[in-house]
Amino acid sequence: MKPQAAPLIVRSALRAAFAQLRAAGVPSHTFASELLLMHALGRDRTWLYAHPEEVIPDSEAHLFTSLLARRAAGEPTQHLTGKQEFWGLEFEVTPDVLIPRPETEHVIEVALDRLAGREIRTGCKQTFSGEGLQIADIGTGSGCIAVALAKELPGATIYATDISSAALAVARRNATRQSVYDQIHFLESNLLDEASHLPLFFDLIVSNPPYIGRREAATLMREVRDHEPEIALYGGEEGYELYAELIAQSATHLRASGLLVLELGHNSLPAVQPLLDAPLWTGVGATNDLAGTPRVIAAVRA
């Protein structure tokens, strides 16, 4: 009779996972292992380390083993768990959308700071709910920016566009999950091309457009290059080609003193900043991310 395999316990499962993912060159292999075991067991991190001798049931052990193999082969952890945190909120992610990055939170920060400053300058109360604001999120993807803004500005009306119907389906589910669906209007559109379905003027336009150059594809991590949607990654051969049209359309659809906030690629600023030269724009400023890279550019419609 074939000897029965020893039961798998939490401590040994994690140790083996650390070694497997480290050997496969997976970044943050410890964190990835923890997330996958948490997902397989339906438990949180505190439970894992409070129950190191807990026996993992066979079905969960098989699921964990399968997830580890897929992660070692390059699939992103977020695709395996189906979720990613952004702005303190949990978002569904699928291969149809770009995985929300912490750097994109700077778009929210800059937009809120600029809007609050505008309210103070006009003598409005500092408790700002966005009452009456019309906002557009161009290339919404998972909906992370639109949903975060809806949470922060419950009085605003938000229009979220994307060229991908599959991405919009994910964004709609995320808006529903976060109880802001009634505040956001979703529209399939290439940038602002479907203007007839949008308000004439916006108070704020935000976007995290595709900004990676196709010539950089070989330098990307395999998790990004092989598993995230190309339409959300590549902005042309150089990466910054979409900004000119996006900025031109924004100039047409922003009301006077309206605000434009765009995420930048790691080397996009020299190409993008000249597109915001006067007389159409004022108050142009770039914001660095935590690594010191210019990550967001903002401007006011003159």
Secondary structure as UniProt FT lines:
FT   HELIX           10..23
FT   TURN            24..25
FT   TURN            27..28
FT   HELIX           29..41
FT   HELIX           45..50
FT   TURN            52..53
FT   HELIX           58..72
FT   TURN            73..74
FT   HELIX           77..81
FT   STRAND          83..86
FT   TURN            87..88
FT   STRAND          89..92
FT   TURN            95..96
FT   HELIX           102..104
FT   HELIX           105..121
FT   TURN            122..123
FT   TURN            131..132
FT   STRAND          134..138
FT   TURN            141..142
FT   HELIX           144..152
FT   TURN            154..155
FT   STRAND          157..162
FT   HELIX           165..177
FT   TURN            178..179
FT   HELIX           181..183
FT   STRAND          184..188
FT   TURN            191..194
FT   HELIX           195..197
FT   STRAND          202..207
FT   HELIX           214..219
FT   HELIX           222..227
FT   HELIX           230..233
FT   HELIX           242..253
FT   STRAND          254..263
FT   TURN            266..267
FT   HELIX           269..272
FT   HELIX           273..276
FT   TURN            278..280
FT   STRAND          281..288
FT   TURN            290..291
FT   STRAND          294..301
//
